[in-house]
Amino acid sequence: MKVKVIGAGLAGCEAAWQLAMRGVDVVLSDMKPSVMSPAHHSGDFCELVCSNSLKSNAVDNACGLLKEEMRLLSSLVISCADAVRVPAGGALAVDRDAFASLVTEKIRSCRNIEIEEKVTDKIDADVYTIVATGPLTHEALLGEISRLSGERMFFCDAAAPIVSRESVDFNNAYMSARYGKGGADYINCPMTKDEYEAFYEALISAQTAPLHDSDSSALRAAYFEGCMPIEAMARRGKDTIRYGPLKPKGLPDPKTGREPYAVVQLRQDNEAATMYNLVGFQTNLKFGEQRRVFSMIPALRTAEFLRYGVMHKNTYINSPALLDCRYALKSNDHIYFAGQITGVEGYVESAASGLCAGLNIGAREATVFPDTTCIGALAKYISSPPPHGNFQPMNANFGIIAPLEMRVRNKRERYASIAKRALEHIKEYKAYKECKKI
């Protein structure tokens, strides 16, 4: 058997790896480097185009639990992320270039994986195929996906700017943990009330970049809540961002011993610690406006912007109507989808869906994880009709995992119990698979 995997992002590479590790021959097809999307800059696989953070590593956090489940399932993406992590307190953040390079090296050196560099515009219904083309699927393939899946939907995604560390004014900044968790890995840029209010007024009145779409009004209405541009969030109210990404709680300024009025945090973006991204500052402002407005933050008055924030359209299918909990097309058992195109949202979630799709084909039997696990709950979410008929992308969260049989009032204890149960169920699956080999 040979399986075609279309797309060499997080989901596609994870799926290809899981298949190859089970002795399945894989053709991994990707349009890069000959054709690049607006968000990509490198020819490497698994390029992280937004944040360099894979979120929390703690198992009492849903994304942290999902990562631990994937570690138990021998995930390529998580093992590579662990190998090139950079300081980020309790989060798993990576040197994005080193991460993409390591994944690319492992995929290219795997003897079961053949690399095909071209734009795919046809899907053979008789060949096992995993479509993992991500939220920026090439127009040439969208028509084919629409033919297979029906109506396609979209939301907007945005990336934050990156500045050089040496250009940060440390007379107006200090190192500290993010909300008191982990080590002092974040650069904190405090603002007084007057500084914040001036910044806020400039932010909400700044010019945004054109979206270059025939229906920009629909795009603007389709922001995904988990990745909303900072200017759109700010327009919801004067204190919205001050209680969101600029929240000063737990970040006292060592000069005063008091919490500032607002704090902008910078997170390390590469192993050399020369690049830092503005946490929560996804944006669609024009490049010149980004420099003007973000330079109003005292610590960034002389900042060198190594990359400006960008916004782009993301595509996803109506998965509950089209896919089962194996990520297989209900109308064709040979065609699977994985990654953000299914409606899972986030780096780790995308890789997890690729892991599931790869396991289901590679293991040659249905692999359905229970909804007591995070990986199983995500699969159930994308394959179950929403109660109100409005399917939206979803991050990993404890709300989609099956509740405990007994009530636990304390949230931290409840999440810890859910995590313990989930990891026990993943270990039971592994033990079952080991018995099958004997």
Legacy VTK file of the C-alpha trace (Angstrom):
# vtk DataFile Version 3.0
C-alpha trace
ASCII
DATASET POLYDATA
POINTS 438 float
0.000 0.000 0.000
1.135 3.529 -0.800
-0.451 6.628 0.747
-0.345 10.133 -0.654
-0.130 12.961 1.867
-0.786 16.404 0.417
0.828 19.193 2.417
4.066 19.143 4.427
2.967 21.273 7.340
2.489 20.103 10.917
-0.419 17.774 10.140
1.021 16.398 6.914
4.482 15.691 8.308
3.026 14.051 11.421
0.715 11.877 9.302
3.528 10.890 6.929
5.790 9.992 9.852
3.162 7.842 11.595
2.544 5.984 8.343
6.241 5.495 7.620
6.916 4.205 11.140
4.351 1.483 10.429
6.080 0.393 7.245
3.752 2.201 4.856
5.237 3.848 1.776
4.326 7.529 1.589
4.403 10.161 -1.141
4.535 13.517 0.643
3.516 16.205 -1.820
4.056 19.915 -1.157
3.970 22.960 -3.434
7.000 24.569 -1.777
9.565 25.741 -2.677
8.427 26.341 -6.266
5.156 27.959 -5.115
4.945 29.872 -1.831
1.848 31.126 -0.008
1.767 34.763 1.207
2.533 33.615 4.771
5.499 31.343 4.032
9.134 32.392 3.749
11.105 29.130 3.794
11.247 25.981 1.707
11.432 23.834 4.861
8.549 21.699 6.060
6.530 22.584 9.183
7.204 26.304 8.906
5.560 28.143 11.817
4.015 31.222 10.229
2.406 32.776 13.317
3.671 32.407 16.891
6.681 30.287 17.843
4.824 29.007 20.915
3.090 25.640 21.109
1.389 26.905 24.282
1.488 25.424 27.774
3.416 22.298 28.684
1.443 21.685 31.894
-1.000 18.765 31.803
-3.581 20.769 33.776
-3.834 22.854 30.594
-5.675 21.185 27.689
-2.976 21.926 25.109
-0.321 20.711 27.552
-2.312 17.518 28.059
-2.602 17.057 24.296
1.177 17.373 23.935
1.740 14.755 26.629
-0.700 12.381 24.927
1.203 12.893 21.681
4.538 12.235 23.381
3.169 8.879 24.530
2.111 8.214 20.923
5.637 8.996 19.593
4.751 12.241 17.832
7.383 13.557 15.431
6.252 17.181 15.825
6.383 17.186 19.622
9.722 15.366 19.806
11.265 17.901 17.417
9.728 20.805 19.351
11.141 19.436 22.612
14.580 19.191 20.982
14.726 22.860 19.916
12.740 24.560 22.680
13.652 28.051 23.848
12.925 29.579 27.279
9.242 30.493 27.622
8.291 29.823 31.216
5.658 27.111 31.376
5.092 27.139 27.615
6.758 25.062 24.899
8.229 27.638 22.525
10.749 26.795 19.812
13.391 28.304 17.606
11.135 28.288 14.560
13.925 27.922 11.983
15.628 25.108 13.912
12.278 23.370 14.370
11.410 23.439 10.659
14.937 22.363 9.754
14.873 19.386 12.145
11.474 18.149 10.951
12.584 18.538 7.323
15.780 16.583 7.996
13.901 13.696 9.621
11.265 13.541 6.894
13.763 13.729 4.016
16.010 11.066 5.565
13.153 8.589 6.114
13.451 5.799 3.533
9.676 5.189 3.455
8.861 8.769 2.473
9.168 10.053 -1.086
9.046 13.833 -1.520
7.075 15.342 -4.400
7.448 19.096 -4.984
4.468 20.325 -6.973
1.013 21.847 -6.714
-1.585 19.088 -6.425
-4.854 19.838 -8.205
-6.407 16.369 -8.403
-7.346 13.818 -5.754
-7.620 10.194 -6.864
-10.660 8.731 -5.095
-9.183 5.211 -5.339
-5.852 6.037 -3.666
-5.438 6.412 0.099
-4.913 10.144 0.511
-4.572 12.542 3.439
-5.330 16.162 2.543
-3.353 18.305 4.974
-2.955 21.467 2.925
-3.710 23.774 5.815
-5.576 27.051 6.008
-3.784 28.493 2.970
-4.683 25.784 0.480
-3.710 26.630 -3.097
-6.599 27.749 -5.318
-5.832 24.942 -7.753
-6.739 22.357 -5.095
-9.678 24.203 -3.545
-11.962 23.372 -6.456
-11.126 19.688 -6.124
-11.748 19.796 -2.367
-15.030 21.609 -2.972
-16.024 18.880 -5.422
-15.340 16.250 -2.753
-16.639 18.116 0.267
-19.173 20.705 -0.830
-19.272 24.239 0.548
-16.035 25.683 1.950
-15.845 28.241 4.714
-13.157 30.535 6.029
-12.008 32.746 8.853
-9.140 35.227 9.157
-5.814 34.590 10.864
-3.054 37.021 11.772
0.591 36.930 12.870
2.444 39.171 15.336
5.520 41.276 14.515
9.040 40.314 15.611
11.677 42.754 16.922
15.384 42.370 17.604
16.315 41.986 21.263
19.237 44.398 21.046
16.899 47.178 19.919
14.687 46.885 23.041
15.264 49.705 25.546
15.880 47.893 28.832
15.724 51.174 30.714
11.987 50.764 30.099
11.757 46.963 30.247
12.460 44.090 32.626
12.641 40.296 32.540
9.943 38.320 34.325
7.785 35.221 34.043
4.491 35.309 32.202
1.913 35.748 34.941
4.312 34.342 37.531
4.722 30.924 35.857
8.146 29.504 35.041
11.412 31.414 34.816
12.045 35.051 33.932
11.866 34.319 30.193
9.732 37.210 28.929
10.731 40.803 28.259
8.092 42.987 29.899
7.424 46.447 28.487
5.394 48.472 31.031
3.200 51.467 30.288
1.750 54.156 32.513
-1.903 55.153 32.258
-1.066 58.148 30.034
1.238 56.075 27.812
-1.385 53.348 27.451
-4.179 55.761 26.596
-2.078 57.475 23.918
-1.115 54.057 22.509
-4.737 52.906 22.565
-6.020 55.938 20.663
-3.300 55.513 18.027
-4.032 51.795 17.723
-7.783 52.052 17.117
-7.348 54.857 14.567
-4.421 53.313 12.650
-4.804 52.283 9.004
-5.252 48.603 8.226
-3.931 46.817 5.156
-6.333 45.814 2.339
-7.395 42.195 2.512
-7.205 41.604 -1.257
-10.381 39.554 -1.338
-13.571 39.961 -3.308
-15.597 39.995 -0.109
-13.472 41.820 2.451
-16.495 42.713 4.584
-17.215 39.022 5.093
-13.563 38.410 5.905
-13.544 41.155 8.521
-16.597 39.589 10.133
-14.927 36.186 10.227
-12.013 36.793 12.608
-11.299 33.686 14.641
-11.593 34.669 18.312
-8.388 32.856 19.283
-6.242 34.865 16.862
-7.967 38.262 16.679
-5.905 41.236 15.447
-4.896 43.494 18.346
-6.574 46.509 16.722
-9.872 44.626 16.308
-9.736 43.530 19.930
-8.967 47.095 21.069
-12.026 48.465 19.285
-14.234 46.394 21.590
-13.455 48.726 24.483
-10.743 50.842 26.061
-9.732 48.222 28.620
-10.271 45.086 26.521
-6.599 44.574 25.654
-5.512 45.740 29.125
-7.412 42.770 30.521
-6.181 40.574 27.677
-2.673 40.445 26.165
-1.544 43.592 28.031
-2.701 42.354 31.441
-0.158 43.423 34.108
-1.310 40.960 36.790
1.631 39.183 38.439
4.211 41.344 36.638
5.435 43.928 39.185
8.012 46.400 37.891
11.231 45.864 39.899
11.831 49.631 39.853
8.604 50.382 41.718
7.556 47.054 43.190
4.073 47.694 41.803
2.158 46.334 38.851
2.196 48.753 35.883
-1.002 50.041 34.302
-0.401 47.787 31.281
2.392 45.481 30.089
3.357 44.332 26.596
5.245 41.036 26.704
7.919 39.872 24.270
8.629 36.154 23.872
11.897 34.645 22.632
11.534 33.525 19.008
14.857 31.834 18.220
17.489 29.808 20.079
20.056 32.603 19.915
17.596 34.896 21.739
18.129 37.660 19.181
14.498 37.748 18.011
11.388 38.373 20.143
7.729 38.458 19.111
5.047 40.714 20.592
2.749 38.343 22.470
-0.889 38.735 21.445
-0.094 41.399 18.829
-1.433 39.651 15.741
-2.287 42.502 13.425
-3.498 43.660 10.030
-2.131 47.206 10.330
-0.106 48.580 7.424
3.617 48.075 7.959
4.297 51.785 8.420
1.455 52.021 10.923
2.850 49.073 12.878
6.166 50.859 13.242
4.493 54.138 14.225
1.994 52.732 16.726
4.026 49.948 18.309
6.998 52.288 18.721
4.817 54.265 21.131
5.462 51.480 23.648
8.328 53.047 25.681
10.623 50.001 25.523
10.117 49.773 21.732
10.699 53.414 20.776
13.862 52.466 18.884
12.854 48.871 18.091
14.098 47.197 14.927
11.207 45.283 13.344
12.570 42.084 11.818
9.140 41.004 10.605
5.867 42.879 10.529
2.560 41.280 11.393
0.417 39.981 8.540
-3.145 38.805 8.081
-4.415 36.151 5.697
-7.486 34.110 4.857
-7.754 30.621 6.304
-9.895 27.921 4.696
-11.650 25.046 6.450
-14.336 22.548 5.498
-17.669 21.720 7.147
-16.157 18.734 8.917
-19.177 17.586 10.995
-21.121 16.981 7.785
-18.191 15.469 5.925
-15.776 13.633 8.248
-15.986 10.846 10.796
-13.940 10.705 14.005
-11.040 9.074 12.140
-10.794 12.235 9.980
-11.966 10.129 7.015
-14.430 11.408 4.438
-17.784 9.766 5.190
-18.463 9.357 1.484
-15.072 7.831 0.629
-13.062 5.730 3.083
-9.874 6.330 1.087
-9.821 10.109 1.585
-8.793 11.681 4.899
-8.335 15.297 5.948
-6.016 16.617 8.656
-4.883 19.919 10.115
-6.538 23.313 10.216
-8.548 22.596 7.095
-10.663 20.287 9.311
-11.460 23.030 11.814
-8.949 22.161 14.523
-7.175 25.372 15.485
-3.556 25.556 16.608
-0.172 24.031 15.903
-0.476 21.116 18.325
-4.089 20.419 17.435
-3.164 20.286 13.728
-0.345 17.830 14.361
-2.670 15.725 16.546
-5.197 15.398 13.718
-2.398 14.315 11.376
-1.296 11.742 13.934
-4.858 10.361 14.095
-5.253 10.209 10.326
-1.868 8.534 9.904
-2.607 5.977 12.613
-5.972 5.098 11.125
-4.503 4.252 7.743
-1.167 2.904 8.987
-2.555 0.625 11.703
-4.941 -0.927 9.147
-7.760 -0.812 11.689
-9.958 1.915 13.108
-8.152 3.918 15.769
-10.758 5.936 17.630
-9.488 7.524 20.808
-12.173 8.054 23.464
-13.434 11.543 24.207
-11.933 11.182 27.672
-8.638 12.060 25.948
-7.861 15.413 24.381
-6.866 13.881 21.048
-10.126 11.915 20.972
-12.250 14.884 22.061
-10.899 16.973 19.171
-11.732 14.196 16.707
-15.240 13.968 18.156
-15.686 17.759 17.993
-14.878 18.052 14.300
-17.063 15.062 13.399
-20.149 15.902 15.500
-22.909 18.296 14.364
-22.776 21.489 16.462
-25.855 22.050 18.659
-26.642 25.394 17.014
-25.607 24.489 13.468
-22.660 26.901 13.294
-19.384 24.963 13.064
-16.359 27.037 14.121
-12.640 26.188 14.506
-11.702 24.875 17.951
-8.570 24.800 20.092
-7.897 22.058 22.612
-9.814 22.808 25.802
-11.266 20.932 28.755
-14.784 21.903 27.705
-14.782 19.380 24.847
-13.357 16.501 26.926
-15.878 14.150 28.560
-16.541 15.231 32.165
-15.511 13.154 35.147
-18.062 10.704 36.540
-17.807 12.379 39.930
-18.008 16.120 40.568
-14.790 17.922 41.590
-15.400 21.532 42.592
-11.803 22.772 42.549
-10.949 23.552 38.930
-7.248 22.748 39.204
-7.972 19.407 40.882
-10.685 18.671 38.297
-8.345 19.345 35.382
-5.597 17.268 37.019
-8.034 14.356 37.380
-9.166 14.676 33.757
-5.522 14.699 32.643
-4.668 11.628 34.749
-7.612 9.723 33.265
-6.687 10.764 29.720
-3.079 9.646 30.022
-4.175 6.324 31.526
-6.413 5.736 28.495
-3.584 6.565 26.073
-1.308 4.134 27.941
-4.021 1.462 27.718
-4.128 1.975 23.943
-0.342 1.617 23.732
-0.438 -1.554 25.828
-3.140 -2.973 23.547
-1.051 -2.240 20.442
2.003 -3.873 22.028
-0.040 -7.014 22.770
-1.170 -7.142 19.128
2.483 -7.331 18.038
3.238 -10.365 20.187
LINES 1 439
438 0 1 2 3 4 5 6 7 8 9 10 11 12 13 14 15 16 17 18 19 20 21 22 23 24 25 26 27 28 29 30 31 32 33 34 35 36 37 38 39 40 41 42 43 44 45 46 47 48 49 50 51 52 53 54 55 56 57 58 59 60 61 62 63 64 65 66 67 68 69 70 71 72 73 74 75 76 77 78 79 80 81 82 83 84 85 86 87 88 89 90 91 92 93 94 95 96 97 98 99 100 101 102 103 104 105 106 107 108 109 110 111 112 113 114 115 116 117 118 119 120 121 122 123 124 125 126 127 128 129 130 131 132 133 134 135 136 137 138 139 140 141 142 143 144 145 146 147 148 149 150 151 152 153 154 155 156 157 158 159 160 161 162 163 164 165 166 167 168 169 170 171 172 173 174 175 176 177 178 179 180 181 182 183 184 185 186 187 188 189 190 191 192 193 194 195 196 197 198 199 200 201 202 203 204 205 206 207 208 209 210 211 212 213 214 215 216 217 218 219 220 221 222 223 224 225 226 227 228 229 230 231 232 233 234 235 236 237 238 239 240 241 242 243 244 245 246 247 248 249 250 251 252 253 254 255 256 257 258 259 260 261 262 263 264 265 266 267 268 269 270 271 272 273 274 275 276 277 278 279 280 281 282 283 284 285 286 287 288 289 290 291 292 293 294 295 296 297 298 299 300 301 302 303 304 305 306 307 308 309 310 311 312 313 314 315 316 317 318 319 320 321 322 323 324 325 326 327 328 329 330 331 332 333 334 335 336 337 338 339 340 341 342 343 344 345 346 347 348 349 350 351 352 353 354 355 356 357 358 359 360 361 362 363 364 365 366 367 368 369 370 371 372 373 374 375 376 377 378 379 380 381 382 383 384 385 386 387 388 389 390 391 392 393 394 395 396 397 398 399 400 401 402 403 404 405 406 407 408 409 410 411 412 413 414 415 416 417 418 419 420 421 422 423 424 425 426 427 428 429 430 431 432 433 434 435 436 437
